[in-house]
Amino acid sequence: MSRDTSDVASPPVVDPDLWESFGGFRETFLENFTVLEHNSVLRLFSHFLAALIGEADRFMPRPPEGWYRTRIRAALADLRYLQGFLADLGDDSATDIPGDGESLARVVRRKAVALGKIADAIERGLEEVVEE
């Protein structure tokens, strides 16, 4: 017996120019909520949280390094998360890779390494002291 998949949520294609429309929860988190209605509620809730945070900005203490470096550190943390997530998905010892997925797993393994190099470069940039 097959399940009806007509109203199953799946991750969207994200246009980098519209990245702000996909803020909030990571897609790697939201993909666990496959009931379309539940997934949609979480997306709406994340937009609500973003608006609430925007309003509360004037009351929040400033990060010690300033907003710019703090945002870069947050992006770096997400890159490291994705590096680990992809490395796990591409793990050649994984037993749940479908038979036709091995070539995709190889691509994922290589890109996890590449993502690590990008994160390493950003990390080095954060460590540099800017002389004035």
SULPE-V354325 format. One record per pair of residues at least 4 apart in sequence whose C-alpha atoms are under 7 Angstrom apart, sorted by the first residue. I is the first residue (numbers start at 0). J is the second residue. If there is no record, write none. Layout:
BEGIN
i & j
I & J
I & J
END
This chain:
BEGIN
i & j
6 & 34
6 & 35
7 & 33
7 & 34
7 & 35
8 & 33
8 & 34
8 & 35
8 & 38
9 & 30
9 & 33
10 & 26
10 & 30
13 & 18
14 & 18
18 & 22
23 & 45
23 & 46
23 & 49
24 & 28
24 & 29
24 & 45
25 & 29
26 & 30
29 & 38
32 & 37
32 & 38
33 & 38
34 & 38
35 & 39
36 & 40
37 & 41
38 & 42
39 & 43
40 & 44
41 & 45
42 & 46
43 & 47
44 & 48
45 & 49
46 & 50
47 & 51
48 & 52
49 & 53
50 & 54
51 & 55
52 & 56
55 & 59
61 & 65
62 & 66
62 & 69
64 & 68
64 & 69
65 & 69
66 & 70
67 & 71
68 & 72
69 & 73
70 & 74
71 & 75
72 & 76
73 & 77
74 & 78
75 & 79
75 & 118
76 & 80
77 & 81
78 & 82
78 & 118
79 & 83
79 & 115
79 & 118
80 & 84
81 & 85
82 & 86
82 & 111
82 & 114
82 & 115
83 & 87
84 & 88
85 & 89
85 & 107
85 & 108
85 & 111
86 & 90
86 & 108
86 & 111
88 & 104
89 & 104
89 & 105
89 & 107
89 & 108
96 & 100
96 & 101
100 & 104
101 & 105
102 & 106
103 & 107
104 & 108
105 & 109
106 & 110
107 & 111
108 & 112
109 & 113
110 & 114
111 & 115
112 & 116
113 & 117
114 & 118
115 & 119
116 & 120
117 & 121
118 & 122
119 & 123
120 & 124
121 & 125
122 & 126
123 & 127
END
